[in-house]
Amino acid sequence: MIEQAAITRRAEWIREKFRGCADVYLSVRDEDDPDQALTILYCEGMLSRQLLQTIMLEHDGLVPEKHNTPLMSVMEPGEEGEYLFEAVFSGNLVLWRHHSNRFYVYNIADQPNRTPEESTMEVSLKGPRDGFIEAIDVNCALIRKRLRTPDLHVESFVIGTTSKTSVRLMYMKSLAPPDVVDEARRRLKGLDIATLQGAGELEEIISDKSLSLLPLINYTGRPDYVVQSLMNRRFAILVDGSPAALVAPVNMAHLIKSPEDSHLPFYYVAFERILRLIGLALAISLPGFWIALCAFNTDQIPLPLLATVTISRNGLPISSQLELFLMMLMFELFREAGVRLPRPVGQTVSVVGGLIVGDAAIRAGLTSPTMLVASAVTAVATFTLVNQSLNGSVTILRLYIMLVSCVLGLFGFFIALFSVLLYMCTLESFGRPFISFSEMRNAKELVTILLQWPWRDRAKRGGSP
């Protein structure tokens, strides 16, 4: 029992805190009877209306002491009411009995969610079509149903002093390196921010270098790919409200792999990975290499090709450097427009639209066919990249190599290319090198990057490369 004055002050404090929240239902029952007085709190749209009506219609539902169910628990509101606010805005029903000064919480949360469906980030051809959604419990369950073992450890964190965002760290205890898991745990515990909006924001915050030009943490919307990564000694991070999972540590070989690789024949996967490596090399270096040849080192071009390039440039009003920059800018504009447009027409606009406008530019005498071909091949090679963050990084690196090549020719091209390789070698992802040439000297490691073991061998290893 507490004094009536203290009850009145607490009731006024609760009303004041929720005064500006029109979506919060606040009602006082039997206020004139001190022994039966009860305050009801819940947030509209965040809980199950059916369970709410069941509790409210039952007579004992308004007497929590007589209504002990697994859904109910006793809660302390906290010094500043932080636990009370978190319970209400998480979709729980909160009952405050005045005479005992106890807060009872009914876990009947039913927040707005969508059913798991195919991820829009990675298209599934032969693999499963269930993808992550914005509910962290559902995302965790999608992984747990594929790894029904206590060896899969799940650690929970709450990040954001205002948003109170739920974050979960998942790893295989027997497989994940302890130093990598400890580093991930330390970075998550060390976060002191007001709000956490999604996985993209967390990726930048906990990355080894927040200003890195290359992604040091991978993301995916497919639970089967997360399971593959966990079985390959990596960890995953789930963020409430984000339909994607973060996977680390990663390297360049991991970023060029597709979630669909494990569901395709190993010989076809080897061919596809080689194509992706070629596409990555062309997307970064082709424009710079071509402009260095055309603008400075024409003596390195075979005579038949040189004659074709020279004839195609007759009458053009701009230099080769400016011509290439304009063509690459045009393709980047079409690519950005393709991302914003609906998916069925997006990629069609980005490629076909660029070629149509490029053909019109040739007819108008603003560019040459050879420059259009180089730009189009670069744009198509970019589409072979699976990771969209890597796609953006390649665009920046391509621009850097182009700028240096426009000034110094082939000498500048090789200087820029080697500097990019050296920069990649300095990067680390949770203590693991982004590119390690010492591992590539091992023939078995090099084969693992390019090839995929047959299912018979992968089943023995417990995972897939």
SVG drawing of the C-alpha trace seen along z (x, -y; Angstrom):
<svg xmlns="http://www.w3.org/2000/svg" viewBox="-17 -21 71 58">
<polyline fill="none" stroke="black" stroke-width="0.4" points="0.0,0.0 1.2,-3.5 -0.1,-6.9 -2.9,-8.3 -0.8,-11.5 2.0,-9.3 -0.6,-7.5 -2.0,-10.8 1.4,-12.1 2.3,-9.0 -1.0,-9.0 -0.5,-12.7 3.1,-11.9 1.9,-9.0 -0.8,-11.2 1.7,-14.0 4.2,-11.6 1.5,-10.2 -0.4,-13.4 1.2,-13.9 0.7,-10.3 -2.7,-10.1 -2.2,-6.5 -1.8,-5.4 -5.0,-4.3 -5.0,-5.4 -8.0,-4.7 -8.5,-4.6 -11.1,-2.1 -12.7,-2.4 -10.9,-5.6 -13.2,-6.3 -12.4,-2.9 -8.7,-3.0 -8.6,0.8 -9.9,1.5 -8.4,-1.5 -6.6,-0.4 -4.9,-2.2 -4.9,-0.6 -2.2,-1.4 -1.6,-0.1 -0.6,-1.4 -3.2,-1.2 -2.2,1.1 0.7,2.7 -1.1,5.6 -3.6,8.3 -7.2,6.9 -8.6,10.4 -6.4,11.1 -7.1,7.7 -10.8,8.2 -10.4,11.6 -8.6,10.1 -10.8,7.1 -14.1,9.1 -13.0,11.6 -13.9,10.3 -10.6,11.5 -8.8,9.8 -9.0,6.6 -7.6,8.2 -4.1,9.2 -3.3,10.9 -6.0,13.4 -5.2,13.9 -1.7,15.6 -1.0,16.6 2.2,17.2 1.4,14.0 1.7,11.9 4.7,10.6 5.4,8.0 7.5,5.0 9.3,2.1 8.7,-1.1 12.3,-2.3 13.5,-5.6 12.6,-7.6 9.8,-5.3 12.0,-3.9 10.8,-0.3 7.2,-1.4 7.6,-3.3 9.4,-0.4 6.6,2.1 3.8,-0.1 5.4,-1.0 6.4,2.7 2.8,3.7 2.2,4.9 -0.9,4.3 0.1,2.6 -2.1,2.6 -1.2,0.5 -2.8,1.5 -2.8,-1.7 -3.1,-0.2 -0.2,2.2 1.8,-0.1 2.5,2.9 2.7,2.8 1.5,5.9 2.5,6.5 0.6,8.8 2.7,9.9 0.0,9.7 2.1,7.8 1.0,8.1 3.0,5.5 2.4,4.8 4.3,7.3 4.3,8.9 4.7,12.5 8.1,13.8 8.4,13.6 11.1,13.7 13.9,11.2 14.0,8.4 17.8,8.1 18.7,11.6 16.6,13.4 16.0,17.1 16.0,19.5 16.4,22.9 16.8,21.9 14.2,21.2 12.0,18.2 11.4,17.1 13.2,13.9 13.7,11.7 11.1,9.2 11.0,6.3 10.4,8.4 13.5,9.6 11.8,12.6 10.6,13.9 14.0,13.4 15.7,15.3 13.2,18.1 13.9,18.4 17.5,19.1 16.8,21.3 14.5,23.6 17.5,24.4 20.0,24.9 18.2,26.8 21.1,27.1 22.2,25.4 25.5,24.8 23.9,21.8 24.3,19.1 22.1,16.0 23.0,12.9 20.5,10.0 21.4,6.3 19.4,3.1 20.9,0.2 19.7,-3.4 18.9,-5.5 15.7,-6.7 14.8,-4.0 15.6,-1.0 16.3,1.1 16.7,4.8 19.8,6.3 20.9,10.0 24.3,11.5 24.3,15.1 27.2,17.5 28.1,21.1 29.9,21.7 32.1,24.5 33.0,22.9 33.3,19.1 36.7,17.8 36.4,16.6 38.4,13.4 36.1,12.4 33.0,13.0 34.5,11.1 35.3,8.2 31.8,8.1 30.3,8.2 32.7,5.4 31.7,3.1 27.9,3.7 28.2,3.1 30.3,0.0 27.6,-1.8 26.2,-4.9 23.8,-6.5 20.3,-8.0 18.6,-6.0 19.3,-3.0 17.2,-3.0 18.3,0.1 21.1,2.5 22.7,0.1 23.4,-2.4 24.8,0.3 27.0,1.6 28.7,-1.8 29.1,-2.3 30.7,1.1 32.8,1.4 36.5,1.4 36.7,-1.8 33.5,-3.8 35.0,-5.8 36.2,-2.7 35.6,-2.7 34.8,1.0 32.2,2.8 33.7,4.6 30.4,6.2 28.1,8.1 24.3,8.0 21.7,10.4 18.0,10.8 18.0,14.6 18.1,16.8 19.7,19.8 22.7,17.6 23.1,16.5 23.1,20.2 25.8,20.9 27.9,18.0 27.4,19.2 28.6,22.7 31.7,21.0 32.8,19.5 31.2,16.2 28.7,14.4 25.4,12.6 23.7,9.6 19.9,9.0 18.4,5.6 14.8,5.1 12.9,3.3 15.4,4.2 14.7,7.0 18.3,7.9 21.1,9.5 24.7,8.3 27.4,11.0 31.1,10.6 34.0,11.0 34.1,10.8 36.8,10.6 36.7,9.9 36.1,13.5 33.0,13.6 31.6,10.5 31.6,11.9 29.7,15.1 26.0,15.3 23.4,16.9 22.2,19.0 25.7,20.6 25.0,23.4 21.9,24.5 23.6,24.7 26.0,27.4 29.5,26.8 30.9,26.6 28.5,23.9 29.2,22.0 32.9,22.1 32.2,20.6 29.9,17.9 32.5,16.9 35.2,16.5 32.8,14.3 32.1,12.2 35.9,11.7 36.3,10.7 33.3,8.3 34.8,6.8 38.1,6.2 36.4,4.7 34.1,2.5 37.1,1.0 39.8,0.7 38.3,0.8 37.5,-3.0 40.8,-4.1 42.8,-1.7 40.9,-2.7 41.2,-6.4 44.9,-6.0 45.4,-4.2 43.3,-6.6 44.5,-9.9 48.2,-9.2 49.6,-5.8 48.2,-5.3 51.4,-3.6 50.3,-0.6 47.1,-0.1 47.3,2.3 47.3,0.5 43.9,1.9 42.2,0.9 44.0,-2.4 42.7,-3.2 39.1,-2.3 39.4,-4.5 40.9,-7.4 38.2,-7.3 35.4,-7.0 36.6,-10.2 36.7,-12.4 34.7,-15.5 34.0,-15.1 34.0,-18.5 35.3,-17.2 38.4,-15.4 38.6,-11.7 38.7,-12.4 35.6,-14.5 33.8,-12.1 34.4,-9.2 33.3,-11.1 30.1,-12.2 29.3,-8.6 30.0,-7.2 27.9,-9.9 25.0,-9.1 25.2,-5.4 25.3,-6.2 22.3,-8.4 20.4,-5.6 21.5,-3.1 20.3,-5.4 17.0,-5.9 16.7,-2.1 17.1,-1.6 14.3,-4.1 11.9,-2.7 9.8,0.4 11.9,3.6 10.4,5.0 11.4,1.9 14.4,0.7 17.2,2.7 15.8,2.5 15.8,-1.3 19.4,-1.4 20.9,0.7 18.6,0.2 18.0,-3.4 21.7,-4.1 22.4,-2.3 19.5,-4.2 20.7,-7.6 24.3,-6.6 23.3,-5.7 21.6,-9.0 24.7,-10.7 26.8,-8.9 24.4,-10.1 24.6,-13.6 28.4,-13.6 28.9,-13.9 30.6,-10.6 32.3,-7.7 31.2,-4.1 34.3,-2.8 33.8,-5.0 30.2,-3.9 31.2,-0.2 33.7,-0.7 31.2,-2.5 28.5,0.1 30.8,3.0 31.7,1.3 28.0,0.8 27.1,4.4 30.1,5.7 28.9,3.7 25.6,5.7 27.5,8.9 28.3,7.7 26.0,9.3 26.6,6.9 25.1,3.4 27.5,1.7 30.4,3.2 28.7,1.8 28.8,-1.7 32.4,-1.2 33.4,-0.1 32.0,-3.3 34.2,-5.4 37.3,-3.4 36.6,-3.5 36.3,-7.3 39.6,-7.5 41.4,-5.4 39.9,-7.3 41.0,-10.7 44.6,-9.5 44.7,-7.9 43.4,-11.1 46.4,-13.0 49.2,-10.4 48.2,-7.9 49.2,-4.2 51.7,-5.2 49.0,-6.8 46.7,-3.8 49.0,-1.3 49.9,-3.7 46.2,-4.0 45.5,-0.3 48.4,0.7 47.3,-1.9 43.8,-0.4 45.2,3.1 47.5,1.8 44.5,0.1 42.5,3.3 45.4,5.1 45.3,2.6 41.7,3.3 40.5,5.6 37.1,7.0 37.0,7.8 40.7,8.6 40.7,10.6 42.4,9.3 40.2,8.2 42.7,9.5 45.5,11.8 48.0,12.8 49.7,15.2 46.5,17.3 46.3,17.1 49.6,18.8 48.0,21.9 46.5,23.8 43.7,25.2 42.6,21.7 42.8,20.4 40.6,23.2 38.0,22.5 37.7,18.9 37.1,19.8 35.4,23.2 32.7,24.8 33.1,28.2 30.6,30.9 27.7,31.5 29.3,34.8 32.4,33.0 30.5,30.0 28.3,32.4 31.4,33.8 32.8,30.3 29.5,29.1 29.1,26.1 29.9,24.6 32.7,22.2"/>
</svg>
